Amino acid sequence: MLAAFLLSVVLWSQGSPQAKSAPTFYKNILPILQERCQSCHRPGQIAPMPLVTYQQTRPFAPAIQHDVQMKMMPPWFAEPGIGHFSNDVSLTAQQVTDILAWVKAGAPVGDPHDAPPPRHWAKGWNIAEPDLVLKMPKPVTIPASGDVEYTYEIVPTHFTEDRWVRMSEFRPSSPEHVHHAVVYVRPPGSSWLKHAPVGEPFTASTLRDPEDRRDAMGTTSDLLLVYAPGSSPDEWPEGMAKFVPAGSDIVFQMHYTTNGKATSDQTGIGLVFAKETPQQRVMTLQLNQHGFLIPPGADDFRVQVEGTLPNDCTLLSFFPHMHLRGKRFEYDIVRNDGSVEPLLRVRYHFHWQLSYKLAEPRLLKAGTRLRAIAWYDNSRNNPHNPDPEATVTWGDQTWQEMMVGFFDVAVPAEMDKEKFFQRKNAPK
């Protein structure tokens, strides 16, 4: 994911003659690009340029050098030394040394026979080839300017049997307009949005039924997938998957933002099913805090929320979400004696809202107290701040704020969310 969002393309000349010990593209640099960068930097993906071949990469060598030295790319914002994550794309010290030495030597190409085998990617996907792609039946029209109300579209699955989803990926057709999205599972018999149209876009304000309008702003339905710019697809460990009952609908909740260009979006999701019933069911839960007031000019405003787990579960991953004033985010375990074990600390970046997947899933006992803390910069020193004179509250739009600490857990396959929240006594 190197050198995304470059302001200009700096052409690179051959430079000085290659030193004998200088790293070469095929032997040293291409393996780094395959491992750390090509998930975004290949044709058809989010990055503005592919970095697959030498001819594609060489013109960007100076920009790559700059972004690596500044630790801008690959994007990874977790504080070192707190937690270990399987999707950590940060460069090792040796990889940084090799990249800088390669650029300094004039970006030598080396021997093509030293190249690793090309990395295989499913066409158009960062997961395995999907077993099923569910797409919104009708595109959503997005205006050139103004705020866009949360937009929904309900898609029947027509599943005749229960399905377990081991991998899923969100693919908007207009990603530059998607602020974030949540994909829900609406099981058969659910009363959620029961009068809403199926197969066409709608918003809360277009619904006639007052209960449906209220329900559009909240639900207890399972989350199949959460997406924001920079977030990774879901890929659960063997023996774990998300559950979609037979006859369910998929509900897309889309938050679009305008950028001066009118367009449309027709998002889809790719699903890879588990080959057999897994032992554990994955659920996405959240710690959120709606009741905050961020004063004008506050540059390090703290918002906190805590909750205790009602049952044993296995902690898998984190996904913090804030808006343009977001500065830092932290997840902790708070013990009964008041001591704190940090699980994740991140420098928040609105344009790269990453998920953080534990390298070793963590068993948590019922009664474990989890805490999420968010810090906000509402000062003029924040270049992304829409209005440093505003008192900021929770709200859907980008110029407002949110505080949501999503986290994923695994529980026994037969346990649904209702059973999970039937609280046990805390351990003594």
C-alpha positions in Angstrom: 0.0 0.0 0.0 2.9 2.3 -0.7 2.6 5.9 -1.9 -1.2 6.2 -2.0 -2.7 9.7 -2.4 0.4 11.2 -4.0 -0.2 14.8 -5.1 2.0 14.5 -8.1 4.0 11.9 -10.0 7.8 12.4 -9.8 9.6 10.8 -12.7 12.7 8.9 -11.7 15.9 8.8 -13.7 18.4 5.9 -13.8 20.7 7.6 -11.3 24.0 6.3 -10.2 25.5 3.0 -11.4 24.3 0.0 -9.4 26.6 -1.0 -6.5 27.4 -4.7 -6.2 25.7 -5.0 -2.9 22.7 -2.8 -3.7 19.2 -4.3 -3.4 17.5 -5.0 -6.7 13.8 -4.8 -7.6 13.3 -8.5 -8.4 15.3 -9.9 -5.5 14.5 -7.5 -2.7 11.8 -5.0 -3.5 9.2 -7.0 -5.3 8.7 -9.5 -2.4 8.0 -6.4 -0.1 5.5 -5.1 -2.6 3.7 -8.4 -2.9 3.5 -8.8 0.9 2.8 -5.3 2.0 1.5 -3.2 -0.9 -0.3 -5.0 -3.7 -3.5 -5.6 -1.8 -4.2 -2.0 -2.7 -1.6 -1.3 -5.4 -2.7 -3.5 -8.2 -5.1 -2.8 -11.1 -8.7 -2.3 -10.1 -8.0 -1.7 -6.4 -8.2 1.5 -4.2 -4.7 2.9 -4.7 -4.1 5.4 -7.6 -1.3 3.4 -9.2 -0.3 -0.3 -9.4 3.1 -1.5 -8.1 3.2 -4.9 -9.7 5.9 -4.6 -12.3 9.2 -2.8 -12.4 8.0 -0.5 -15.1 5.0 0.5 -12.9 7.1 1.0 -9.8 10.3 2.7 -11.0 8.8 6.1 -11.7 7.5 6.3 -8.1 10.8 5.4 -6.4 11.5 8.9 -4.9 7.9 9.1 -3.6 8.2 5.6 -2.1 11.4 6.6 -0.4 9.6 9.7 1.1 6.6 7.8 2.3 8.6 5.0 3.8 10.9 7.5 5.6 7.9 9.4 6.9 6.1 6.2 7.9 3.1 7.2 5.9 3.0 4.0 3.9 2.0 1.2 4.3 -0.7 2.7 6.5 -0.6 1.2 10.0 -1.5 3.1 13.1 -1.2 0.7 16.1 1.2 1.7 18.8 4.2 -0.7 18.8 4.5 -3.0 21.7 0.8 -3.2 22.5 -0.8 -6.3 21.0 0.3 -8.4 18.1 -1.8 -8.3 14.9 -2.0 -10.7 12.0 -2.7 -8.0 9.5 0.1 -5.7 10.6 1.5 -4.3 7.3 4.2 -2.1 8.8 7.6 -2.6 7.4 10.4 -4.3 9.3 13.7 -2.4 9.9 15.4 -4.5 7.2 12.6 -3.8 4.7 13.0 -0.1 5.2 16.7 -0.4 4.9 16.4 -2.3 1.6 13.9 0.2 0.1 16.0 3.2 0.9 19.2 1.6 -0.3 17.5 0.5 -3.5 16.3 4.1 -4.3 19.7 5.5 -3.4 21.4 3.1 -5.8 19.2 4.3 -8.7 16.4 1.7 -8.4 18.3 -1.2 -10.1 16.1 -3.8 -11.7 18.3 -6.9 -11.1 17.8 -10.4 -12.5 14.2 -11.4 -13.4 15.1 -14.9 -12.4 15.4 -13.7 -8.8 11.7 -12.6 -8.8 9.3 -14.5 -6.5 6.3 -16.2 -8.2 3.5 -13.7 -8.9 1.0 -13.5 -6.1 -2.3 -14.9 -7.0 -5.3 -12.7 -6.4 -9.0 -13.5 -7.1 -9.9 -11.1 -9.8 -11.5 -8.0 -8.3 -11.2 -9.3 -4.7 -8.9 -9.5 -1.7 -10.6 -12.6 -0.4 -10.9 -16.0 -2.2 -13.2 -16.1 -5.2 -16.6 -15.5 -3.7 -19.2 -18.3 -3.7 -21.9 -15.6 -4.0 -22.0 -11.8 -4.7 -25.0 -10.0 -3.4 -25.4 -6.6 -5.1 -27.9 -3.8 -4.3 -30.5 -4.2 -7.1 -30.8 -0.5 -7.8 -28.1 2.1 -7.8 -28.3 5.0 -5.4 -28.1 8.5 -6.8 -25.6 10.7 -5.0 -25.8 14.5 -5.4 -22.9 16.8 -6.1 -23.2 18.6 -2.8 -25.0 18.7 0.6 -25.6 16.1 3.3 -26.9 12.7 2.3 -29.2 10.9 4.7 -28.4 7.3 5.6 -29.5 5.2 2.6 -30.8 1.6 3.0 -31.4 -1.2 0.5 -32.8 -4.6 1.4 -31.6 -7.6 -0.6 -33.2 -11.0 -0.2 -30.7 -13.9 0.0 -33.2 -16.6 -1.1 -31.2 -19.0 1.0 -33.0 -22.3 1.3 -30.7 -23.5 4.1 -28.6 -21.8 6.8 -25.3 -20.5 5.6 -22.0 -19.8 7.5 -19.9 -17.0 6.0 -16.2 -17.4 6.6 -15.0 -14.5 4.4 -16.8 -11.4 3.2 -15.7 -8.2 1.3 -17.5 -5.0 0.7 -17.1 -3.5 -2.9 -18.7 -0.1 -3.5 -18.8 1.0 -7.1 -18.1 4.6 -6.0 -15.8 4.2 -3.0 -14.8 7.9 -2.9 -18.4 8.7 -1.8 -18.7 6.0 0.9 -18.1 7.4 4.4 -18.9 4.1 5.9 -21.4 1.3 5.6 -22.8 -1.5 7.8 -24.3 -4.7 6.3 -26.9 -6.4 8.6 -28.6 -9.8 8.6 -32.3 -9.6 8.9 -33.6 -13.1 9.8 -37.0 -14.4 8.7 -39.8 -13.2 10.9 -37.9 -10.1 12.0 -40.1 -7.0 12.5 -37.2 -4.6 11.8 -38.1 -2.3 8.9 -41.0 -4.6 8.2 -42.9 -2.0 6.0 -39.8 -0.8 4.1 -39.5 -1.5 0.4 -37.3 -4.4 -0.7 -34.9 -4.1 -3.6 -34.9 -0.3 -3.9 -33.1 2.5 -2.0 -34.9 4.3 0.9 -34.1 6.6 3.8 -35.7 7.0 7.2 -37.5 10.2 6.1 -39.1 8.4 3.1 -40.7 5.7 5.3 -44.3 6.2 6.1 -44.5 4.0 9.2 -43.3 5.8 12.4 -41.9 2.6 13.9 -39.9 1.9 10.7 -38.5 5.5 10.8 -37.4 4.9 14.4 -36.0 1.5 13.6 -33.9 2.8 10.8 -31.6 4.5 13.4 -30.9 1.3 15.4 -31.3 -2.4 15.5 -30.3 -5.5 17.4 -29.8 -7.5 14.2 -26.4 -9.2 13.6 -23.8 -7.2 11.7 -22.4 -9.2 8.8 -19.8 -6.6 7.7 -18.6 -3.1 8.7 -16.8 -1.0 6.1 -14.9 2.3 6.1 -12.1 3.6 3.8 -9.0 1.5 4.4 -10.8 -1.3 6.3 -9.9 -4.9 5.5 -12.2 -7.7 4.4 -13.4 -10.2 7.0 -11.6 -13.5 7.0 -12.2 -15.7 10.1 -9.9 -18.4 11.3 -10.7 -22.0 10.4 -13.7 -23.3 12.5 -15.2 -19.8 12.9 -17.8 -18.0 10.7 -20.8 -15.6 10.8 -24.3 -17.0 10.6 -27.0 -16.2 8.1 -30.2 -18.1 8.6 -32.2 -19.6 5.7 -34.6 -17.0 4.3 -32.7 -14.0 5.6 -32.4 -10.6 4.0 -29.2 -8.6 3.8 -29.7 -4.9 4.7 -27.2 -2.4 3.4 -26.9 0.8 5.5 -24.9 3.3 3.5 -23.5 6.6 4.6 -22.6 8.6 1.5 -20.7 11.9 1.4 -20.6 14.4 -1.5 -17.5 15.8 -3.1 -18.7 18.1 -5.8 -19.4 15.4 -8.4 -22.8 13.9 -8.8 -22.7 10.1 -9.4 -24.3 6.9 -8.3 -23.3 3.8 -6.3 -24.3 0.2 -6.6 -22.5 -1.6 -3.8 -22.1 -5.4 -3.6 -20.6 -7.9 -1.1 -18.7 -11.1 -1.9 -19.3 -14.1 0.4 -17.2 -17.2 0.9 -19.1 -19.9 2.8 -17.6 -22.4 5.3 -17.6 -25.9 3.9 -19.0 -27.3 7.1 -20.7 -26.1 10.2 -18.1 -24.3 12.3 -17.5 -24.8 16.0 -17.8 -21.1 16.7 -20.0 -18.3 15.6 -18.5 -14.8 15.1 -20.4 -11.8 16.3 -19.5 -8.1 15.9 -20.2 -6.1 19.0 -19.6 -2.5 20.0 -18.8 -0.1 22.8 -20.3 3.3 21.9 -20.9 6.5 23.7 -23.6 8.9 22.4 -23.6 11.4 25.2 -20.6 13.8 24.7 -20.1 17.5 24.1 -16.7 18.5 22.6 -16.1 22.1 23.4 -14.8 24.6 20.7 -11.0 24.6 20.5 -10.5 21.5 22.7 -7.4 19.7 21.3 -7.4 16.5 23.4 -11.0 15.8 24.5 -11.5 12.4 26.1 -14.7 10.2 25.7 -14.9 6.9 27.5 -17.3 3.9 27.7 -17.1 0.6 29.6 -19.0 -2.6 29.5 -18.7 -6.2 31.0 -19.0 -9.3 28.9 -22.1 -11.3 29.9 -20.6 -14.7 28.8 -17.2 -16.2 27.9 -16.0 -15.5 24.4 -12.9 -15.3 22.3 -11.7 -11.9 21.3 -10.7 -11.7 17.6 -10.3 -8.1 16.4 -11.0 -4.4 16.8 -12.4 -1.6 14.5 -12.5 1.9 16.0 -14.7 4.5 14.3 -14.8 8.3 14.6 -15.1 11.2 12.2 -12.8 14.1 11.2 -11.9 15.2 14.8 -10.8 11.7 15.8 -7.2 11.7 17.2 -6.6 8.5 19.2 -8.5 5.4 20.2 -7.8 2.8 22.8 -9.2 -0.5 23.9 -8.4 -1.9 27.4 -9.2 -4.5 30.0 -10.0 -3.0 33.4 -9.5 -5.4 36.3 -11.3 -5.4 39.6 -8.3 -3.9 41.4 -8.3 -0.9 39.0 -5.3 -2.0 37.0 -5.5 -1.7 33.2 -4.2 -3.9 30.4 -4.1 -2.1 27.1 -5.2 -4.2 24.1 -4.8 -1.6 21.3 -3.8 2.0 21.0 -4.0 3.7 17.6 -3.3 7.1 16.1 -6.6 7.6 14.4 -6.7 8.4 10.7 -10.2 9.2 9.2 -9.1 8.3 5.6 -7.5 4.9 6.7 -9.9 3.3 9.2 -8.2 0.1 9.7 -9.2 -3.1 11.5 -6.7 -4.7 13.9 -6.9 -8.6 14.0 -5.2 -10.3 16.9 -2.5 -12.7 15.9 -3.5 -14.9 18.8 -7.3 -14.8 19.6 -7.8 -14.1 23.3 -10.2 -16.0 25.6 -12.1 -13.6 27.8 -14.2 -14.8 30.7 -17.7 -13.6 31.6 -17.5 -10.5 33.7 -14.4 -9.1 31.9 -14.7 -5.4 31.8 -13.8 -3.8 28.5 -13.1 -0.1 28.1 -12.9 2.1 25.0 -11.4 5.6 25.0 -11.5 8.1 22.2 -9.7 11.4 22.0 -10.7 14.3 19.7 -9.0 17.4 18.3 -11.5 20.2 17.9 -8.9 22.9 17.6 -7.6 24.9 14.7 -4.5 22.8 14.7 -6.5 19.9 13.2 -6.3 20.4 9.4 -9.4 18.3 8.9 -11.6 20.1 11.4 -14.8 21.3 9.7 -15.4 24.0 12.3 -13.2 24.6 15.4 -15.8 27.1 16.8 -18.5 24.4 17.0 -19.6 22.5 20.1 -19.6 19.0 18.7 -22.1 16.2 19.5 -22.9 12.7 18.2 -24.3 12.8 14.7 -24.5 10.8 11.5 -22.8 13.4 9.3 -19.1 13.8 8.8 -19.1 17.3 10.4 -20.5 15.8 13.5 -18.8 13.0 15.5 -19.1 9.4 16.5 -17.5 7.2 19.1 -17.8 3.5 18.3 -15.4 0.8 19.3 -16.4 -2.3 17.2 -14.9 -5.6 18.3 -15.4 -9.1 17.0 -15.8 -12.2 19.3 -16.3 -15.9 18.8 -18.8 -17.9 20.8 -20.2 -21.5 20.6 -21.9 -22.0 17.2 -25.3 -22.6 18.9 -25.2 -19.3 20.8 -27.0 -16.3 19.2 -26.8 -12.7 20.3 -29.8 -13.0 22.6 -28.3 -15.9 24.4 -24.9 -14.2 24.6 -26.5 -11.2 26.4 -28.2 -13.4 29.1 -25.7 -12.4 31.7 -23.9 -14.7 34.0 -22.5 -13.8 37.4 -19.1 -12.1 37.2 -16.2 -14.3 38.3 -15.1 -13.9 41.9 
